[in-house]
Amino acid sequence: MTRLDAGPRHRDVLGSDVIVRRRVLNLMTSGAGIAHSEYSVGDDAVPLDALQLWVALPESRRDGAQAFERHEDLPVVDLGGGARATVVVGAFGGASSPRR
């Protein structure tokens, strides 16, 4: 297994099968329900730098369709002084997330 194939892996009943990577947004919407797994693959330890959030859908979408999105090109806003912000969801500093 190559280094690029190692790391945390997300699989779900929609057919999504991805390796979780830095600076990549994976957004799963459970809607009426979705079965998924997350586990590490590979033999060696892999540094993990990730954030997982759970957000409650509004009642109007709670029993809606399941979905999975992957966005590998997230906008970055220069904050000055060497600081940068990656826009994951919503909008900030004139940049908007590509998420649905």
TORDRENGU-540948 format. One record per residue: residue number from 0; residue in three letters; y, z, x negated of N, C-alpha, C in turn. Coordinates in nm, 4 decimals, always signed. Example, Ala and Ser with C-alpha at 12.3 -4.5 7.8 and 13.67 -1.06 7.14 Angstrom:
BEGIN
pt n->0	res->Ala	nc2->-0.5690	nc3->+0.7800	nc1->-1.3190	cac2->-0.4500	cac3->+0.7800	cac1->-1.2300	cc2->-0.3300	cc3->+0.7800	cc1->-1.3200 $
pt n->1	res->Ser	nc2->-0.2250	nc3->+0.7080	nc1->-1.2850	cac2->-0.1060	cac3->+0.7140	cac1->-1.3670	cc2->+0.0030	cc3->+0.7870	cc1->-1.2900 $
//
This chain:
BEGIN
pt n->0	res->Met	nc2->-0.1167	nc3->+0.0000	nc1->-0.0844	cac2->+0.0000	cac3->+0.0000	cac1->+0.0000	cc2->+0.1235	cc3->+0.0000	cc1->-0.0893 $
pt n->1	res->Thr	nc2->+0.2150	nc3->-0.0915	nc1->-0.0666	cac2->+0.3365	cac3->-0.0983	cac1->-0.1480	cc2->+0.4349	cc3->+0.0090	cc1->-0.1059 $
pt n->2	res->Arg	nc2->+0.5314	nc3->+0.0347	nc1->-0.1900	cac2->+0.6337	cac3->+0.1363	cac1->-0.1626	cc2->+0.7091	cc3->+0.1033	cc1->-0.0341 $
pt n->3	res->Leu	nc2->+0.7337	nc3->-0.0256	nc1->-0.0052	cac2->+0.8055	cac3->-0.0655	cac1->+0.1155	cc2->+0.7244	cc3->-0.0403	cc1->+0.2413 $
pt n->4	res->Asp	nc2->+0.5927	nc3->-0.0293	nc1->+0.2280	cac2->+0.5071	cac3->-0.0038	cac1->+0.3436	cc2->+0.4823	cc3->+0.1450	cc1->+0.3645 $
pt n->5	res->Ala	nc2->+0.5347	nc3->+0.2285	nc1->+0.2749	cac2->+0.5124	cac3->+0.3723	cac1->+0.2852	cc2->+0.6303	cc3->+0.4382	cc1->+0.3556 $
pt n->6	res->Gly	nc2->+0.6043	nc3->+0.5513	nc1->+0.4150	cac2->+0.7107	cac3->+0.6274	cac1->+0.4801	cc2->+0.6758	cc3->+0.6592	cc1->+0.6232 $
pt n->7	res->Pro	nc2->+0.7703	nc3->+0.7183	nc1->+0.6951	cac2->+0.7469	cac3->+0.7506	cac1->+0.8352	cc2->+0.7328	cc3->+0.6223	cc1->+0.9183 $
pt n->8	res->Arg	nc2->+0.6379	nc3->+0.6211	nc1->+1.0079	cac2->+0.6099	cac3->+0.5023	cac1->+1.0890	cc2->+0.6217	cc3->+0.5375	cc1->+1.2370 $
pt n->9	res->His	nc2->+0.6856	nc3->+0.4487	nc1->+1.3124	cac2->+0.6974	cac3->+0.4645	cac1->+1.4580	cc2->+0.6171	cc3->+0.3536	cc1->+1.5233 $
pt n->10	res->Arg	nc2->+0.5309	nc3->+0.3918	nc1->+1.6179	cac2->+0.4552	cac3->+0.2946	cac1->+1.6981	cc2->+0.4647	cc3->+0.3382	cc1->+1.8435 $
pt n->11	res->Asp	nc2->+0.4680	nc3->+0.2386	nc1->+1.9348	cac2->+0.4724	cac3->+0.2742	cac1->+2.0762	cc2->+0.3994	cc3->+0.1708	cc1->+2.1606 $
pt n->12	res->Val	nc2->+0.3833	nc3->+0.2023	nc1->+2.2889	cac2->+0.3084	cac3->+0.1160	cac1->+2.3802	cc2->+0.3818	cc3->-0.0134	cc1->+2.4137 $
pt n->13	res->Leu	nc2->+0.5074	nc3->-0.0260	nc1->+2.3738	cac2->+0.5814	cac3->-0.1506	cac1->+2.3942	cc2->+0.5472	cc3->-0.2539	cc1->+2.2867 $
pt n->14	res->Gly	nc2->+0.4753	nc3->-0.2103	nc1->+2.1830	cac2->+0.4398	cac3->-0.2988	cac1->+2.0731	cc2->+0.5255	cc3->-0.2794	cc1->+1.9496 $
pt n->15	res->Ser	nc2->+0.6178	nc3->-0.1856	nc1->+1.9538	cac2->+0.7015	cac3->-0.1554	cac1->+1.8371	cc2->+0.6141	cc3->-0.0920	cc1->+1.7298 $
pt n->16	res->Asp	nc2->+0.6315	nc3->-0.1360	nc1->+1.6070	cac2->+0.5560	cac3->-0.0832	cac1->+1.4938	cc2->+0.6444	cc3->-0.0988	cc1->+1.3714 $
pt n->17	res->Val	nc2->+0.7206	nc3->+0.0053	nc1->+1.3373	cac2->+0.8202	cac3->-0.0044	cac1->+1.2311	cc2->+0.8101	cc3->+0.1126	cc1->+1.1354 $
pt n->18	res->Ile	nc2->+0.8503	nc3->+0.0878	nc1->+1.0123	cac2->+0.8673	cac3->+0.1936	cac1->+0.9141	cc2->+1.0116	cc3->+0.2418	cc1->+0.9266 $
pt n->19	res->Val	nc2->+1.0307	nc3->+0.3725	nc1->+0.9387	cac2->+1.1643	cac3->+0.4298	cac1->+0.9517	cc2->+1.2327	cc3->+0.4220	cc1->+0.8154 $
pt n->20	res->Arg	nc2->+1.3541	nc3->+0.3656	nc1->+0.8128	cac2->+1.4285	cac3->+0.3453	cac1->+0.6882	cc2->+1.5676	cc3->+0.4075	cc1->+0.6966 $
pt n->21	res->Arg	nc2->+1.6240	nc3->+0.4372	nc1->+0.5809	cac2->+1.7627	cac3->+0.4825	cac1->+0.5722	cc2->+1.8558	cc3->+0.3738	cc1->+0.6245 $
pt n->22	res->Arg	nc2->+1.9637	nc3->+0.4181	nc1->+0.6878	cac2->+2.0705	cac3->+0.3300	cac1->+0.7351	cc2->+2.0233	cc3->+0.2270	cc1->+0.8374 $
pt n->23	res->Val	nc2->+1.9155	nc3->+0.2583	nc1->+0.9097	cac2->+1.8631	cac3->+0.1710	cac1->+1.0156	cc2->+1.8534	cc3->+0.2543	cc1->+1.1432 $
pt n->24	res->Leu	nc2->+1.9019	nc3->+0.1994	nc1->+1.2534	cac2->+1.8953	cac3->+0.2672	cac1->+1.3819	cc2->+1.7729	cc3->+0.2203	cc1->+1.4590 $
pt n->25	res->Asn	nc2->+1.6864	nc3->+0.3129	nc1->+1.4938	cac2->+1.5737	cac3->+0.2879	cac1->+1.5850	cc2->+1.6046	cc3->+0.3678	cc1->+1.7098 $
pt n->26	res->Leu	nc2->+1.6196	nc3->+0.2993	nc1->+1.8207	cac2->+1.6587	cac3->+0.3641	cac1->+1.9445	cc2->+1.5526	cc3->+0.3386	cc1->+2.0505 $
pt n->27	res->Met	nc2->+1.4834	nc3->+0.4445	nc1->+2.0899	cac2->+1.3797	cac3->+0.4333	cac1->+2.1919	cc2->+1.4318	cc3->+0.4944	cc1->+2.3211 $
pt n->28	res->Thr	nc2->+1.4214	nc3->+0.4197	nc1->+2.4293	cac2->+1.4578	cac3->+0.4690	cac1->+2.5615	cc2->+1.3289	cc3->+0.4883	cc1->+2.6399 $
pt n->29	res->Ser	nc2->+1.3026	nc3->+0.6119	nc1->+2.6791	cac2->+1.1754	cac3->+0.6388	cac1->+2.7461	cc2->+1.1758	cc3->+0.5953	cc1->+2.8915 $
pt n->30	res->Gly	nc2->+1.2909	nc3->+0.5973	nc1->+2.9562	cac2->+1.2960	cac3->+0.5578	cac1->+3.0969	cc2->+1.1931	cc3->+0.6345	cc1->+3.1779 $
pt n->31	res->Ala	nc2->+1.1059	nc3->+0.5625	nc1->+3.2472	cac2->+1.0040	cac3->+0.6257	cac1->+3.3308	cc2->+0.8919	cc3->+0.6887	cc1->+3.2485 $
pt n->32	res->Gly	nc2->+0.8946	nc3->+0.6712	nc1->+3.1173	cac2->+0.7947	cac3->+0.7310	cac1->+3.0295	cc2->+0.7420	cc3->+0.6304	cc1->+2.9298 $
pt n->33	res->Ile	nc2->+0.7182	nc3->+0.6770	nc1->+2.8091	cac2->+0.6675	cac3->+0.5892	cac1->+2.7031	cc2->+0.5806	cc3->+0.6730	cc1->+2.6096 $
pt n->34	res->Ala	nc2->+0.4690	nc3->+0.6190	nc1->+2.5700	cac2->+0.3835	cac3->+0.6867	cac1->+2.4726	cc2->+0.4164	cc3->+0.6315	cc1->+2.3346 $
pt n->35	res->His	nc2->+0.4338	nc3->+0.7220	nc1->+2.2374	cac2->+0.4641	cac3->+0.6782	cac1->+2.1012	cc2->+0.4094	cc3->+0.7790	cc1->+2.0011 $
pt n->36	res->Ser	nc2->+0.4045	nc3->+0.7348	nc1->+1.8769	cac2->+0.3631	cac3->+0.8238	cac1->+1.7686	cc2->+0.4557	cc3->+0.8037	cc1->+1.6514 $
pt n->37	res->Glu	nc2->+0.4711	nc3->+0.9095	nc1->+1.5757	cac2->+0.5479	cac3->+0.9057	cac1->+1.4521	cc2->+0.4658	cc3->+0.9799	cc1->+1.3481 $
pt n->38	res->Tyr	nc2->+0.4386	nc3->+0.9136	nc1->+1.2378	cac2->+0.3588	cac3->+0.9771	cac1->+1.1343	cc2->+0.3892	cc3->+0.9112	cc1->+1.0005 $
pt n->39	res->Ser	nc2->+0.3556	nc3->+0.9784	nc1->+0.8927	cac2->+0.3777	cac3->+0.9255	cac1->+0.7588	cc2->+0.2587	cc3->+0.8431	cc1->+0.7149 $
pt n->40	res->Val	nc2->+0.2864	nc3->+0.7346	nc1->+0.6437	cac2->+0.1812	cac3->+0.6508	cac1->+0.5880	cc2->+0.2009	cc3->+0.6410	cc1->+0.4376 $
pt n->41	res->Gly	nc2->+0.0949	nc3->+0.6151	nc1->+0.3672	cac2->+0.1005	cac3->+0.6060	cac1->+0.2218	cc2->+0.0400	cc3->+0.7298	cc1->+0.1594 $
pt n->42	res->Asp	nc2->+0.0090	nc3->+0.7181	nc1->+0.0326	cac2->-0.0565	cac3->+0.8280	cac1->-0.0380	cc2->+0.0401	cc3->+0.9213	cc1->-0.1088 $
pt n->43	res->Asp	nc2->+0.1581	nc3->+0.8696	nc1->-0.1443	cac2->+0.2543	cac3->+0.9481	cac1->-0.2207	cc2->+0.3621	cc3->+1.0060	cc1->-0.1296 $
pt n->44	res->Ala	nc2->+0.4250	nc3->+1.1123	nc1->-0.1771	cac2->+0.5381	cac3->+1.1696	cac1->-0.1043	cc2->+0.6522	cc3->+1.0679	cc1->-0.1037 $
pt n->45	res->Val	nc2->+0.7186	nc3->+1.0558	nc1->+0.0100	cac2->+0.8306	cac3->+0.9642	cac1->+0.0253	cc2->+0.9515	cc3->+1.0458	cc1->+0.0680 $
pt n->46	res->Pro	nc2->+1.0647	nc3->+1.0321	nc1->-0.0036	cac2->+1.1837	cac3->+1.1056	cac1->+0.0394	cc2->+1.2235	cc3->+1.0634	cc1->+0.1805 $
pt n->47	res->Leu	nc2->+1.2546	nc3->+1.1596	nc1->+0.2638	cac2->+1.2916	cac3->+1.1305	cac1->+0.4013	cc2->+1.4348	cc3->+1.1763	cc1->+0.4243 $
pt n->48	res->Asp	nc2->+1.5172	nc3->+1.0849	nc1->+0.4675	cac2->+1.6567	cac3->+1.1119	cac1->+0.4988	cc2->+1.6801	cc3->+1.0516	cc1->+0.6362 $
pt n->49	res->Ala	nc2->+1.6571	nc3->+1.1299	nc1->+0.7407	cac2->+1.6627	cac3->+1.0756	cac1->+0.8758	cc2->+1.7216	cc3->+1.1787	cc1->+0.9711 $
pt n->50	res->Leu	nc2->+1.7607	nc3->+1.1292	nc1->+1.0857	cac2->+1.8140	cac3->+1.2126	cac1->+1.1915	cc2->+1.7516	cc3->+1.1669	cc1->+1.3213 $
pt n->51	res->Gln	nc2->+1.6948	nc3->+1.2591	nc1->+1.3968	cac2->+1.6347	cac3->+1.2250	cac1->+1.5251	cc2->+1.7066	cc3->+1.3045	cc1->+1.6331 $
pt n->52	res->Leu	nc2->+1.7586	nc3->+1.2321	nc1->+1.7315	cac2->+1.8297	cac3->+1.2935	cac1->+1.8423	cc2->+1.7602	cc3->+1.2592	cc1->+1.9728 $
pt n->53	res->Trp	nc2->+1.7636	nc3->+1.3514	nc1->+2.0654	cac2->+1.7127	cac3->+1.3281	cac1->+2.2002	cc2->+1.8321	cc3->+1.3380	cc1->+2.2936 $
pt n->54	res->Val	nc2->+1.8514	nc3->+1.2364	nc1->+2.3763	cac2->+1.9648	cac3->+1.2326	cac1->+2.4677	cc2->+1.9122	cc3->+1.2172	cc1->+2.6096 $
pt n->55	res->Ala	nc2->+1.9606	nc3->+1.2993	nc1->+2.7003	cac2->+1.9189	cac3->+1.2893	cac1->+2.8408	cc2->+1.9906	cc3->+1.1719	cc1->+2.9066 $
pt n->56	res->Leu	nc2->+1.9126	nc3->+1.0865	nc1->+2.9717	cac2->+1.9709	cac3->+0.9736	cac1->+3.0432	cc2->+2.0343	cc3->+1.0218	cc1->+3.1731 $
pt n->57	res->Pro	nc2->+2.1370	nc3->+0.9494	nc1->+3.2190	cac2->+2.1918	cac3->+0.9858	cac1->+3.3502	cc2->+2.0860	cc3->+0.9652	cc1->+3.4586 $
pt n->58	res->Glu	nc2->+2.0989	nc3->+1.0362	nc1->+3.5667	cac2->+2.0004	cac3->+1.0299	cac1->+3.6745	cc2->+1.9730	cc3->+0.8863	cc1->+3.7191 $
pt n->59	res->Ser	nc2->+2.0751	nc3->+0.8001	nc1->+3.7190	cac2->+2.0603	cac3->+0.6617	cac1->+3.7638	cc2->+1.9685	cc3->+0.5793	cc1->+3.6737 $
pt n->60	res->Arg	nc2->+1.9453	nc3->+0.6244	nc1->+3.5482	cac2->+1.8618	cac3->+0.5493	cac1->+3.4542	cc2->+1.7349	cc3->+0.6241	cc1->+3.4161 $
pt n->61	res->Arg	nc2->+1.7196	nc3->+0.7432	nc1->+3.4671	cac2->+1.6095	cac3->+0.8290	cac1->+3.4253	cc2->+1.4722	cc3->+0.7678	cc1->+3.4476 $
pt n->62	res->Asp	nc2->+1.4518	nc3->+0.6985	nc1->+3.5545	cac2->+1.3225	cac3->+0.6376	cac1->+3.5836	cc2->+1.3241	cc3->+0.4874	cc1->+3.5606 $
pt n->63	res->Gly	nc2->+1.4132	nc3->+0.4405	nc1->+3.4737	cac2->+1.4283	cac3->+0.2971	cac1->+3.4466	cc2->+1.3274	cc3->+0.2440	cc1->+3.3462 $
pt n->64	res->Ala	nc2->+1.3582	nc3->+0.1280	nc1->+3.2966	cac2->+1.2693	cac3->+0.0576	cac1->+3.2038	cc2->+1.2670	cc3->+0.1244	cc1->+3.0664 $
pt n->65	res->Gln	nc2->+1.1526	nc3->+0.1151	nc1->+3.0007	cac2->+1.1378	cac3->+0.1619	cac1->+2.8637	cc2->+1.1929	cc3->+0.0530	cc1->+2.7705 $
pt n->66	res->Ala	nc2->+1.2390	nc3->+0.0948	nc1->+2.6529	cac2->+1.2923	cac3->-0.0028	cac1->+2.5573	cc2->+1.2866	cc3->+0.0533	cc1->+2.4162 $
pt n->67	res->Phe	nc2->+1.2879	nc3->-0.0365	nc1->+2.3192	cac2->+1.2979	cac3->+0.0014	cac1->+2.1780	cc2->+1.3889	cc3->-0.0995	cc1->+2.1104 $
pt n->68	res->Glu	nc2->+1.4894	nc3->-0.0499	nc1->+2.0400	cac2->+1.5818	cac3->-0.1356	cac1->+1.9653	cc2->+1.5784	cc3->-0.0959	cc1->+1.8182 $
pt n->69	res->Arg	nc2->+1.5970	nc3->-0.1942	nc1->+1.7323	cac2->+1.6084	cac3->-0.1679	cac1->+1.5886	cc2->+1.7281	cc3->-0.2459	cc1->+1.5375 $
pt n->70	res->His	nc2->+1.8188	nc3->-0.1774	nc1->+1.4711	cac2->+1.9389	cac3->-0.2398	cac1->+1.4170	cc2->+1.9486	cc3->-0.2058	cc1->+1.2685 $
pt n->71	res->Glu	nc2->+1.9369	nc3->-0.3082	nc1->+1.1843	cac2->+1.9358	cac3->-0.2866	cac1->+1.0397	cc2->+2.0722	cc3->-0.3065	cc1->+0.9754 $
pt n->72	res->Asp	nc2->+2.1697	nc3->-0.3566	nc1->+1.0500	cac2->+2.3023	cac3->-0.3837	cac1->+0.9940	cc2->+2.4059	cc3->-0.3045	cc1->+1.0726 $
pt n->73	res->Leu	nc2->+2.4188	nc3->-0.1763	nc1->+1.0403	cac2->+2.5128	cac3->-0.0895	cac1->+1.1091	cc2->+2.6503	cc3->-0.0974	cc1->+1.0429 $
pt n->74	res->Pro	nc2->+2.7580	nc3->-0.0948	nc1->+1.1228	cac2->+2.8925	cac3->-0.1019	cac1->+1.0640	cc2->+2.9274	cc3->+0.0263	cc1->+0.9884 $
pt n->75	res->Val	nc2->+3.0017	nc3->+0.0089	nc1->+0.8802	cac2->+3.0463	cac3->+0.1211	cac1->+0.7980	cc2->+3.1985	cc3->+0.1201	cc1->+0.7951 $
pt n->76	res->Val	nc2->+3.2595	nc3->+0.2357	nc1->+0.8150	cac2->+3.4046	cac3->+0.2507	cac1->+0.8141	cc2->+3.4446	cc3->+0.3258	cc1->+0.6876 $
pt n->77	res->Asp	nc2->+3.5387	nc3->+0.2692	nc1->+0.6120	cac2->+3.5901	cac3->+0.3340	cac1->+0.4917	cc2->+3.6910	cc3->+0.4397	cc1->+0.5343 $
pt n->78	res->Leu	nc2->+3.6655	nc3->+0.5642	nc1->+0.4997	cac2->+3.7522	cac3->+0.6748	cac1->+0.5377	cc2->+3.8535	cc3->+0.7089	cc1->+0.4290 $
pt n->79	res->Gly	nc2->+3.8443	nc3->+0.6396	nc1->+0.3156	cac2->+3.9325	cac3->+0.6682	cac1->+0.2031	cc2->+3.8780	cc3->+0.7786	cc1->+0.1156 $
pt n->80	res->Gly	nc2->+3.9254	nc3->+0.7837	nc1->-0.0056	cac2->+3.8829	cac3->+0.8878	cac1->-0.0981	cc2->+3.7351	cc3->+0.8825	cc1->-0.1320 $
pt n->81	res->Gly	nc2->+3.6739	nc3->+0.7648	nc1->-0.1170	cac2->+3.5321	cac3->+0.7494	cac1->-0.1479	cc2->+3.4390	cc3->+0.7860	cc1->-0.0336 $
pt n->82	res->Ala	nc2->+3.4939	nc3->+0.8295	nc1->+0.0794	cac2->+3.4108	cac3->+0.8669	cac1->+0.1946	cc2->+3.3920	cc3->+0.7476	cc1->+0.2882 $
pt n->83	res->Arg	nc2->+3.2718	nc3->+0.7392	nc1->+0.3444	cac2->+3.2410	cac3->+0.6330	cac1->+0.4409	cc2->+3.1666	cc3->+0.6934	cc1->+0.5592 $
pt n->84	res->Ala	nc2->+3.1795	nc3->+0.6274	nc1->+0.6753	cac2->+3.1080	cac3->+0.6716	cac1->+0.7951	cc2->+3.0293	cc3->+0.5538	cc1->+0.8499 $
pt n->85	res->Thr	nc2->+2.9024	nc3->+0.5750	nc1->+0.8797	cac2->+2.8202	cac3->+0.4729	cac1->+0.9431	cc2->+2.8254	cc3->+0.4959	cc1->+1.0933 $
pt n->86	res->Val	nc2->+2.8582	nc3->+0.3907	nc1->+1.1680	cac2->+2.8684	cac3->+0.4009	cac1->+1.3136	cc2->+2.7301	cc3->+0.3745	cc1->+1.3722 $
pt n->87	res->Val	nc2->+2.6666	nc3->+0.4794	nc1->+1.4213	cac2->+2.5305	cac3->+0.4706	cac1->+1.4732	cc2->+2.5324	cc3->+0.4354	cc1->+1.6218 $
pt n->88	res->Val	nc2->+2.6092	nc3->+0.5095	nc1->+1.7003	cac2->+2.6268	cac3->+0.4806	cac1->+1.8431	cc2->+2.7756	cc3->+0.4924	cc1->+1.8753 $
pt n->89	res->Gly	nc2->+2.8178	nc3->+0.4233	nc1->+1.9792	cac2->+2.9581	cac3->+0.4309	cac1->+2.0202	cc2->+3.0478	cc3->+0.3488	cc1->+1.9278 $
pt n->90	res->Ala	nc2->+3.1719	nc3->+0.3934	nc1->+1.9168	cac2->+3.2717	cac3->+0.3236	cac1->+1.8351	cc2->+3.3533	cc3->+0.4251	cc1->+1.7552 $
pt n->91	res->Phe	nc2->+3.3973	nc3->+0.3817	nc1->+1.6379	cac2->+3.4789	cac3->+0.4685	cac1->+1.5521	cc2->+3.5562	cc3->+0.3822	cc1->+1.4548 $
pt n->92	res->Gly	nc2->+3.6827	nc3->+0.4103	nc1->+1.4360	cac2->+3.7631	cac3->+0.3415	cac1->+1.3355	cc2->+3.7683	cc3->+0.1915	cc1->+1.3505 $
pt n->93	res->Gly	nc2->+3.7597	nc3->+0.1407	nc1->+1.4724	cac2->+3.7641	cac3->-0.0033	cac1->+1.4969	cc2->+3.6296	cc3->-0.0726	cc1->+1.4851 $
pt n->94	res->Ala	nc2->+3.5244	nc3->+0.0018	nc1->+1.4550	cac2->+3.3890	cac3->-0.0555	cac1->+1.4449	cc2->+3.3038	cc3->-0.0034	cc1->+1.5608 $
pt n->95	res->Ser	nc2->+3.2125	nc3->-0.0872	nc1->+1.6088	cac2->+3.1242	cac3->-0.0489	cac1->+1.7185	cc2->+2.9787	cc3->-0.0674	cc1->+1.6786 $
pt n->96	res->Ser	nc2->+2.8947	nc3->+0.0225	nc1->+1.7252	cac2->+2.7513	cac3->+0.0116	cac1->+1.7020	cc2->+2.6963	cc3->-0.1093	cc1->+1.7755 $
pt n->97	res->Pro	nc2->+2.5984	nc3->-0.1795	nc1->+1.7171	cac2->+2.5388	cac3->-0.2955	cac1->+1.7843	cc2->+2.4373	cc3->-0.2576	cc1->+1.8918 $
pt n->98	res->Arg	nc2->+2.4101	nc3->-0.1289	nc1->+1.9081	cac2->+2.3085	cac3->-0.0865	cac1->+2.0035	cc2->+2.3463	cc3->-0.1278	cc1->+2.1461 $
pt n->99	res->Arg	nc2->+2.2410	nc3->-0.1454	nc1->+2.2283	cac2->+2.2598	cac3->-0.1861	cac1->+2.3679	cc2->+2.3208	cc3->-0.0731	cc1->+2.4473 $
//
